[in-house]
Amino acid sequence: MKKILLINDLPGYGHVALSAMTPVLEAMELETFNLPTAVVSNTLDWGKFSILATDEQIVKTIAVWDELGFEFDAVATGFIANENQAEIIADYCVRQSRKGVKIFADPIMGDEGKLYNSITEKRIAAMKKLVSVADYIVPNYTEAAALADREYVHGAVSKEEMCAVAKKLNEMGAKNVVITSANVEGSACTMGYDGEKGEFFFIPYEIIKGRFIGTGDIFSAFMAGYILKGERMQTAVKKAMDAVKILIMHNLDNTDVNRGLIITKYLGEILNGRQT
């Protein structure tokens, strides 16, 4: 079994971040390990929450793991709580990359054309360092434009512009790029740049009305899992998109939307074609 370290936050109530990614990857027969960036009382969508950043524990944990010689086949990063963590985690991923460890990075920084209030220039610089050693990055269009230092285009974006953004991220060091939540020439799609093939691809999808939190974490987990199981990049992205759609369709009647998607009940159907 390949071993993957998940660097993300740990919610007490809600199927997002580590709580969403772990069951997906374990069901895909990957051995998961966790480095929480924060302990969160519940998903932020409730409007009231408590967050305990784990900066000191991250440093101590990495030091102990180095002393014990723990090794992983892959590292996947998600929510990073602050500037300090961004630098620590970027440096850790640089060291892991030099050992041949695959780095999957989801640079969570903003959405819909706006960066989150906590995102500073120093934080962006640390994320660029992480991008420079990543084997796969999965930003949304807002994050991709910010990292590539390109102007965010409101409304439909041309294929040429999306390719320019992805290529810039590749030139910064990211070997493979997947950009989600893009409106490309009037069509919602996920686009990618396969660095091994030197090819761009666009996969359109249907927008399903409703609020479905945690889908980014779920997509990242499935994509990383399929790649680590040997799938080619474009196939892995398409399978991950299909998996997210199945989960959304099964959760259309979920009244507790702030909790996130119910996941484990439907993993057999997604991974083995079994109806549950």
C-alpha positions as CSV (number, residue, x, y, z in Angstrom):
1,M,0.0,0.0,0.0
2,K,1.3,3.4,-0.9
3,K,1.5,5.9,2.0
4,I,0.1,9.4,1.6
5,L,0.4,12.2,4.1
6,L,-2.5,14.6,4.3
7,I,-1.8,18.1,5.5
8,N,-5.1,19.8,6.1
9,D,-7.5,20.9,8.9
10,L,-9.4,18.6,11.1
11,P,-13.1,19.5,11.7
12,G,-14.9,18.2,14.7
13,Y,-18.3,18.5,13.0
14,G,-18.4,18.3,9.2
15,H,-17.3,16.2,6.3
16,V,-14.6,18.4,4.8
17,A,-10.8,18.5,4.8
18,L,-9.3,15.5,6.6
19,S,-12.7,14.1,7.5
20,A,-13.6,14.0,3.8
21,M,-10.2,12.9,2.3
22,T,-9.3,10.1,4.6
23,P,-12.2,7.8,3.9
24,V,-11.9,8.3,0.2
25,L,-8.2,7.4,0.1
26,E,-8.5,4.5,2.6
27,A,-11.3,3.1,0.4
28,M,-8.9,3.3,-2.5
29,E,-6.5,1.1,-0.6
30,L,-4.0,3.9,0.2
31,E,-2.5,4.2,3.7
32,T,-3.2,7.7,5.1
33,F,-1.4,9.7,7.7
34,N,-2.4,13.1,9.0
35,L,-0.7,16.4,9.9
36,P,-3.5,18.7,11.0
37,T,-3.0,22.4,10.3
38,A,-5.8,23.4,12.6
39,V,-8.4,21.8,14.8
40,V,-11.8,23.3,13.8
41,S,-15.0,23.0,15.9
42,N,-17.2,22.7,12.8
43,T,-17.4,23.8,9.2
44,L,-17.2,27.5,8.8
45,D,-20.5,27.7,7.0
46,W,-22.3,27.7,10.3
47,G,-21.1,31.3,10.9
48,K,-19.9,30.5,14.4
49,F,-16.8,28.4,14.9
50,S,-13.5,28.0,16.8
51,I,-10.2,27.4,15.2
52,L,-7.0,26.3,16.9
53,A,-4.0,26.6,14.6
54,T,-1.3,24.0,15.2
55,D,1.9,25.7,14.2
56,E,4.0,24.6,17.2
57,Q,2.7,21.0,16.9
58,I,3.5,20.9,13.1
59,V,7.1,21.9,13.8
60,K,7.4,19.3,16.6
61,T,5.8,16.6,14.6
62,I,8.0,17.1,11.6
63,A,11.1,17.0,13.9
64,V,10.0,13.7,15.5
65,W,9.2,12.2,12.1
66,D,12.6,13.1,10.8
67,E,14.2,11.6,13.8
68,L,12.2,8.4,13.4
69,G,12.8,8.2,9.7
70,F,9.1,8.2,8.7
71,E,8.7,8.2,4.9
72,F,5.7,8.7,2.6
73,D,5.1,8.1,-1.1
74,A,3.0,11.3,-1.5
75,V,2.0,14.4,0.4
76,A,-1.3,16.3,-0.3
77,T,-1.7,19.8,1.1
78,G,-5.0,21.6,1.7
79,F,-6.0,24.3,4.2
80,I,-3.1,26.2,5.7
81,A,-4.0,28.5,8.6
82,N,-1.5,31.3,8.4
83,E,1.7,32.7,6.9
84,N,3.9,30.9,9.4
85,Q,2.4,27.5,8.5
86,A,2.6,28.3,4.8
87,E,6.4,28.7,5.0
88,I,6.9,25.6,7.3
89,I,4.8,23.4,5.0
90,A,6.4,24.7,1.8
91,D,9.9,24.0,3.2
92,Y,8.8,20.5,4.3
93,C,7.4,19.8,0.8
94,V,10.6,21.1,-0.8
95,R,12.6,18.5,1.3
96,Q,10.1,15.7,0.5
97,S,10.2,16.5,-3.2
98,R,13.9,16.1,-3.3
99,K,13.5,12.6,-2.0
100,G,11.2,11.7,-4.9
101,V,7.9,12.1,-2.9
102,K,4.9,13.1,-5.1
103,I,3.5,16.5,-4.0
104,F,-0.2,17.3,-4.5
105,A,-1.1,20.9,-3.6
106,D,-4.5,22.5,-3.3
107,P,-3.6,26.2,-2.7
108,I,-6.7,27.2,-0.8
109,M,-6.6,31.0,-1.1
110,G,-9.9,32.4,-2.5
111,D,-12.8,31.9,-4.9
112,E,-15.0,33.9,-7.3
113,G,-12.4,36.4,-8.1
114,K,-11.5,37.3,-4.5
115,L,-8.7,36.2,-2.1
116,Y,-9.6,35.4,1.5
117,N,-8.9,38.2,4.0
118,S,-6.0,36.2,5.6
119,I,-4.1,35.9,2.3
120,T,-1.1,38.2,2.3
121,E,1.8,38.7,-0.1
122,K,4.0,36.7,2.2
123,R,1.5,33.9,2.1
124,I,1.2,34.0,-1.6
125,A,5.0,33.8,-1.9
126,A,5.1,30.7,0.3
127,M,2.4,29.1,-1.8
128,K,4.5,29.9,-4.9
129,K,7.3,28.0,-3.3
130,L,5.0,25.1,-2.7
131,V,3.8,25.2,-6.3
132,S,7.4,25.2,-7.6
133,V,8.0,21.7,-6.3
134,A,4.5,20.2,-6.7
135,D,3.8,17.3,-9.1
136,Y,0.1,18.2,-9.2
137,I,-1.6,21.5,-8.2
138,V,-5.4,21.9,-8.0
139,P,-6.2,25.6,-7.7
140,N,-9.6,27.0,-8.7
141,Y,-9.4,29.8,-11.4
142,T,-9.2,32.6,-8.8
143,E,-6.2,31.0,-7.1
144,A,-4.5,30.0,-10.3
145,A,-4.7,33.6,-11.6
146,A,-3.3,35.0,-8.4
147,L,-0.4,32.5,-8.3
148,A,0.4,33.1,-12.0
149,D,0.3,36.9,-11.5
150,R,-2.4,37.2,-14.2
151,E,-5.5,39.4,-14.1
152,Y,-8.7,37.6,-13.0
153,V,-11.2,37.7,-15.8
154,H,-14.8,38.0,-14.7
155,G,-17.3,36.0,-16.7
156,A,-16.2,33.7,-19.6
157,V,-12.5,33.2,-20.1
158,S,-10.9,32.2,-23.4
159,K,-9.2,28.9,-23.9
160,E,-6.1,30.8,-24.8
161,E,-6.1,32.7,-21.4
162,M,-6.7,29.5,-19.4
163,C,-3.8,27.8,-21.2
164,A,-1.6,30.8,-20.5
165,V,-2.4,30.6,-16.8
166,A,-1.8,26.9,-16.6
167,K,1.4,27.2,-18.7
168,K,2.7,30.0,-16.4
169,L,2.1,27.7,-13.3
170,N,4.0,24.9,-15.1
171,E,6.9,27.3,-15.8
172,M,7.0,28.2,-12.1
173,G,7.7,24.5,-11.4
174,A,4.3,22.7,-11.1
175,K,4.7,19.6,-13.3
176,N,1.0,19.1,-13.8
177,V,-1.8,21.7,-13.4
178,V,-5.5,21.2,-12.9
179,I,-7.7,24.3,-12.7
180,T,-11.2,23.9,-11.4
181,S,-14.3,26.2,-11.3
182,A,-13.5,27.8,-14.6
183,N,-16.0,29.4,-17.0
184,V,-14.3,28.7,-20.3
185,E,-16.0,30.4,-23.3
186,G,-19.3,30.1,-21.6
187,S,-19.0,26.5,-20.4
188,A,-18.3,25.3,-16.9
189,C,-15.3,23.1,-17.0
190,T,-12.1,21.7,-15.3
191,M,-9.0,22.3,-17.4
192,G,-5.6,20.8,-17.1
193,Y,-2.1,20.8,-18.4
194,D,-0.4,17.4,-18.6
195,G,3.2,18.2,-18.2
196,E,4.4,14.7,-19.2
197,K,2.5,14.9,-22.5
198,G,2.8,18.7,-22.9
199,E,-1.0,18.8,-23.6
200,F,-3.9,20.8,-22.4
201,F,-7.3,19.4,-21.9
202,F,-10.8,20.7,-21.0
203,I,-13.5,18.6,-19.4
204,P,-17.0,20.3,-19.2
205,Y,-19.4,19.6,-16.4
206,E,-23.0,20.5,-15.5
207,I,-23.6,22.9,-12.7
208,I,-25.9,21.4,-10.1
209,K,-27.8,24.0,-8.1
210,G,-27.3,23.9,-4.4
211,R,-24.6,24.3,-1.8
212,F,-22.2,21.3,-1.5
213,I,-19.3,22.1,0.8
214,G,-16.2,19.9,0.8
215,T,-16.3,19.0,-2.9
216,G,-12.9,20.4,-3.5
217,D,-11.3,18.2,-0.8
218,I,-13.2,15.2,-2.2
219,F,-12.1,15.9,-5.8
220,S,-8.5,16.3,-4.7
221,A,-8.6,13.0,-2.8
222,F,-10.0,11.0,-5.6
223,M,-7.7,12.6,-8.2
224,A,-4.6,11.9,-6.0
225,G,-5.8,8.4,-5.3
226,Y,-6.4,7.5,-9.0
227,I,-3.0,8.9,-9.9
228,L,-1.2,7.0,-7.2
229,K,-3.1,3.9,-8.4
230,G,-1.6,4.3,-11.8
231,E,-4.2,6.3,-13.8
232,R,-3.1,8.9,-16.3
233,M,-3.7,12.5,-15.3
234,Q,-6.7,13.3,-17.6
235,T,-8.4,9.9,-16.7
236,A,-7.8,10.6,-13.0
237,V,-9.4,14.1,-13.3
238,K,-12.4,12.8,-15.2
239,K,-13.0,9.9,-12.7
240,A,-12.7,12.4,-9.8
241,M,-15.2,14.7,-11.4
242,D,-17.6,11.7,-11.9
243,A,-17.2,10.7,-8.3
244,V,-18.0,14.1,-7.0
245,K,-21.1,14.2,-9.2
246,I,-22.3,10.9,-7.9
247,L,-21.9,12.1,-4.3
248,I,-23.7,15.3,-5.0
249,M,-26.6,13.5,-6.6
250,H,-26.9,11.2,-3.6
251,N,-26.9,14.3,-1.3
252,L,-29.5,16.4,-3.0
253,D,-32.0,15.8,-0.2
254,N,-29.5,16.4,2.5
255,T,-31.0,19.1,4.7
256,D,-27.9,19.6,6.9
257,V,-25.9,21.2,4.1
258,N,-23.4,22.8,6.4
259,R,-22.2,19.4,7.5
260,G,-21.0,18.5,4.0
261,L,-21.6,15.5,1.9
262,I,-22.3,12.0,3.2
263,I,-19.4,10.1,1.7
264,T,-18.7,6.6,3.0
265,K,-22.1,5.2,2.2
266,Y,-21.5,5.6,-1.5
267,L,-17.8,4.7,-1.9
268,G,-18.6,1.1,-3.0
269,E,-20.8,2.4,-5.8
270,I,-18.1,4.8,-7.0
271,L,-15.1,2.5,-6.8
272,N,-16.6,-0.8,-7.5
273,G,-19.7,-0.1,-9.5
274,R,-21.9,-1.4,-6.7
275,Q,-25.2,0.2,-6.0
276,T,-25.7,1.0,-2.3
